[in-house]
Amino acid sequence: MSNILECKNVTKVFGAKVALSGVTLNIPRGKIVGLLGPNASGKSTFIKLCNDLLTPTSGEILIDGNRPGIETKKIVSYLPERNYLNDWMKVADIIGLFRDFYSDFNEEKAYDMLRRLDINPKDKLKTMSKGTKEKVQLILVMSREAQLYMLDEPIGGVDPAARDYILDTILSNYNENATIIISTHLISDIEKILDEVVFIKEGKIVLTKTVDEIREETGKSVDSLFREVFKC
């Protein structure tokens, strides 16, 4: 199986702070991967590097064989940790923007998800709660027929009751050949959908295993092992 994402000795330094240190990582196609670590461990920095929002201090990142840039943006669907949509816009206007900007955007899928969540496409974002805005943003990201989805804390800002729906939305709206990388510190909520996990601590990869390997080798759940490694 070929890798959709390859990182070779990637380091990112901000002044005196080392955000990532010597990260080497291969992510295969067709997997749901948890990028797991406490706050300030380097998760968001890594995702921003992969989306060409930051440049590595050293090392190399390849997505489908290309360095992050124009070509990779065509196949990567990115959900940032914070909302970036304009409050004054209607949901329907934003869908039109995504349709015009991304050739792989499935407008029909977006409207179907809005209907199932009972979100009116004529509503402006400024009239919505924080949780509803985040659902709209996730719908936009998952309505692309991307090869790689990178979701930065997709369930961090919503109430527990909405988390299962969001995870179901993620599972039911990507094809089996695509890869999803989910960054989070809420391990117990997403463990059930993960194929593989990457533990990151203080900018370094400390563990990379499949979920099955963790259970067979340690007899622990991913959440239990995470708490042990990070002393939560």
C-alpha positions as CSV (number, residue, x, y, z in Angstrom):
1,M,0.0,0.0,0.0
2,S,1.5,3.4,-1.0
3,N,1.7,6.2,1.4
4,I,-0.3,9.4,1.0
5,L,1.9,11.3,3.4
6,E,5.6,11.0,4.1
7,C,7.7,13.1,6.5
8,K,11.4,12.9,6.7
9,N,13.2,14.4,9.7
10,V,10.9,17.4,9.9
11,T,11.8,20.1,12.4
12,K,10.1,23.4,13.0
13,V,11.6,26.1,15.2
14,F,9.9,29.4,16.3
15,G,12.7,31.6,17.7
16,A,14.0,29.7,20.8
17,K,11.0,27.3,20.8
18,V,11.3,23.9,19.1
19,A,7.7,23.0,18.0
20,L,8.6,19.8,16.1
21,S,11.9,17.9,16.3
22,G,13.0,15.3,13.7
23,V,9.6,14.0,12.9
24,T,9.8,11.0,10.5
25,L,6.4,9.5,9.7
26,N,4.6,7.5,6.9
27,I,0.8,7.6,6.6
28,P,-0.7,5.0,4.3
29,R,-3.8,5.5,2.1
30,G,-7.2,4.3,3.2
31,K,-6.7,4.7,7.0
32,I,-8.2,6.8,9.8
33,V,-5.3,8.0,11.9
34,G,-5.3,9.7,15.2
35,L,-2.6,12.3,15.8
36,L,-2.8,12.3,19.6
37,G,-1.1,14.4,22.2
38,P,-1.7,17.0,24.9
39,N,-2.1,20.6,24.2
40,A,1.1,22.3,22.8
41,S,2.6,19.0,21.8
42,G,3.0,20.0,18.1
43,K,-0.2,18.6,16.5
44,S,-1.4,21.9,15.0
45,T,2.1,22.9,13.9
46,F,2.4,19.5,12.0
47,I,-1.0,19.9,10.3
48,K,-0.2,23.5,9.3
49,L,3.1,22.4,7.8
50,C,1.3,19.8,5.8
51,N,-1.1,22.4,4.5
52,D,1.6,24.9,3.5
53,L,0.6,27.4,6.1
54,L,4.1,27.0,7.7
55,T,7.4,26.0,6.2
56,P,9.7,23.4,7.9
57,T,12.9,24.7,9.4
58,S,14.4,21.5,8.1
59,G,13.3,18.2,6.7
60,E,10.8,17.3,4.0
61,I,7.1,16.6,3.7
62,L,5.6,14.9,0.7
63,I,1.9,14.5,0.0
64,D,1.2,12.1,-2.9
65,G,4.8,12.7,-3.8
66,N,4.6,16.5,-3.8
67,R,5.8,19.1,-1.4
68,P,2.9,21.0,0.2
69,G,1.7,23.7,-2.2
70,I,-0.8,24.3,-5.0
71,E,-0.9,20.7,-6.2
72,T,-1.4,19.2,-2.7
73,K,-4.2,21.7,-1.9
74,K,-6.2,20.1,-4.7
75,I,-6.3,16.8,-2.9
76,V,-6.1,17.8,0.8
77,S,-9.3,18.9,2.7
78,Y,-8.3,20.8,5.8
79,L,-10.3,21.6,8.9
80,P,-8.5,24.2,11.1
81,E,-8.8,24.3,14.8
82,R,-10.5,27.7,14.7
83,N,-13.4,29.0,12.6
84,Y,-12.2,31.0,9.6
85,L,-15.6,31.6,7.8
86,N,-17.0,35.1,7.6
87,D,-19.9,35.7,10.0
88,W,-21.9,37.9,7.6
89,M,-22.1,35.2,4.9
90,K,-25.1,32.8,4.5
91,V,-24.3,29.1,4.5
92,A,-25.5,28.8,0.8
93,D,-23.1,31.6,-0.2
94,I,-20.2,29.7,1.4
95,I,-21.2,26.5,-0.3
96,G,-21.2,28.4,-3.6
97,L,-17.7,29.6,-2.8
98,F,-16.4,26.1,-2.1
99,R,-18.1,24.8,-5.2
100,D,-16.3,27.4,-7.4
101,F,-13.0,27.0,-5.6
102,Y,-12.6,23.2,-5.3
103,S,-13.2,21.0,-8.3
104,D,-13.8,18.0,-6.0
105,F,-16.6,19.7,-3.9
106,N,-19.9,17.8,-3.9
107,E,-22.6,20.4,-3.5
108,E,-25.4,17.8,-3.2
109,K,-23.6,16.0,-0.4
110,A,-23.2,19.3,1.5
111,Y,-26.9,20.2,1.2
112,D,-27.9,16.6,2.3
113,M,-25.8,16.9,5.5
114,L,-27.3,20.4,6.2
115,R,-30.8,18.9,5.9
116,R,-29.9,16.0,8.3
117,L,-28.6,18.5,10.8
118,D,-31.6,20.8,10.3
119,I,-29.4,23.7,9.4
120,N,-31.0,26.3,7.1
121,P,-28.7,27.2,4.2
122,K,-30.2,30.7,4.1
123,D,-29.1,31.4,7.7
124,K,-26.1,33.7,8.3
125,L,-23.3,32.3,10.4
126,K,-23.6,35.2,12.9
127,T,-27.0,33.9,13.9
128,M,-25.6,30.4,14.8
129,S,-24.1,29.0,18.0
130,K,-20.4,28.1,18.1
131,G,-21.2,24.4,17.8
132,T,-23.4,24.9,14.8
133,K,-20.7,27.0,13.0
134,E,-18.3,24.1,13.6
135,K,-20.7,21.6,12.2
136,V,-21.1,23.8,9.0
137,Q,-17.3,24.0,8.7
138,L,-17.0,20.2,9.0
139,I,-19.7,19.7,6.4
140,L,-17.8,21.9,4.0
141,V,-14.6,20.0,4.6
142,M,-16.2,16.5,4.3
143,S,-18.1,17.5,1.2
144,R,-14.9,17.4,-0.8
145,E,-13.9,14.2,-2.5
146,A,-10.4,14.5,-1.2
147,Q,-7.5,12.0,-1.0
148,L,-6.4,13.3,2.4
149,Y,-8.5,14.9,5.1
150,M,-6.7,16.7,8.0
151,L,-9.0,17.6,10.8
152,D,-7.6,19.7,13.7
153,E,-9.6,19.1,16.9
154,P,-12.9,18.5,15.0
155,I,-14.8,17.6,18.3
156,G,-13.0,19.9,20.7
157,G,-15.6,22.7,20.6
158,V,-18.9,20.8,20.5
159,D,-21.0,19.3,23.3
160,P,-20.7,15.5,23.9
161,A,-24.1,14.9,22.4
162,A,-22.9,16.2,19.1
163,R,-19.6,14.3,19.0
164,D,-21.2,11.0,17.9
165,Y,-22.9,12.7,15.0
166,I,-19.7,14.4,13.9
167,L,-17.8,11.1,14.0
168,D,-20.6,9.5,12.0
169,T,-20.4,12.4,9.5
170,I,-16.7,11.8,9.2
171,L,-17.0,8.1,8.7
172,S,-19.9,8.2,6.2
173,N,-18.5,11.0,4.0
174,Y,-15.1,9.8,2.8
175,N,-14.2,7.0,0.4
176,E,-12.3,4.0,1.5
177,N,-9.2,4.9,-0.5
178,A,-8.9,8.3,1.2
179,T,-7.0,8.9,4.5
180,I,-8.2,10.9,7.5
181,I,-5.9,12.4,10.1
182,I,-7.7,13.5,13.2
183,S,-5.8,15.7,15.7
184,T,-7.2,15.6,19.2
185,H,-6.6,15.2,22.9
186,L,-10.1,13.7,23.4
187,I,-9.0,10.1,22.9
188,S,-11.9,8.1,24.3
189,D,-14.3,9.9,22.0
190,I,-12.6,9.0,18.8
191,E,-10.8,5.7,19.6
192,K,-13.7,3.6,18.1
193,I,-13.2,5.0,14.6
194,L,-9.3,4.9,14.4
195,D,-7.2,2.4,12.5
196,E,-3.8,3.8,13.6
197,V,-2.5,6.2,16.1
198,V,0.5,8.5,16.3
199,F,1.5,9.8,19.8
200,I,3.3,13.1,19.8
201,K,4.9,14.7,22.8
202,E,6.9,17.9,23.0
203,G,7.3,17.9,19.2
204,K,8.5,14.4,19.0
205,I,6.8,11.2,17.8
206,V,6.9,8.7,20.7
207,L,4.7,6.0,19.3
208,T,3.2,4.8,16.0
209,K,1.0,1.7,16.0
210,T,-2.2,0.3,14.7
211,V,-5.1,0.2,17.3
212,D,-5.1,-3.6,17.0
213,E,-1.4,-3.8,17.8
214,I,-1.9,-1.7,20.9
215,R,-4.7,-3.9,22.2
216,E,-2.9,-7.1,21.4
217,E,0.6,-6.1,22.7
218,T,-0.5,-4.1,25.8
219,G,-4.0,-5.4,26.6
220,K,-4.9,-1.7,26.9
221,S,-7.3,0.7,25.1
222,V,-5.7,3.6,23.2
223,D,-7.1,5.9,25.8
224,S,-5.5,3.9,28.7
225,L,-2.1,3.8,26.9
226,F,-2.3,7.5,26.2
227,R,-2.9,8.3,29.9
228,E,0.0,6.1,30.8
229,V,2.4,7.6,28.3
230,F,1.4,11.2,29.0
231,K,0.7,10.7,32.7
232,C,-2.8,12.1,32.4
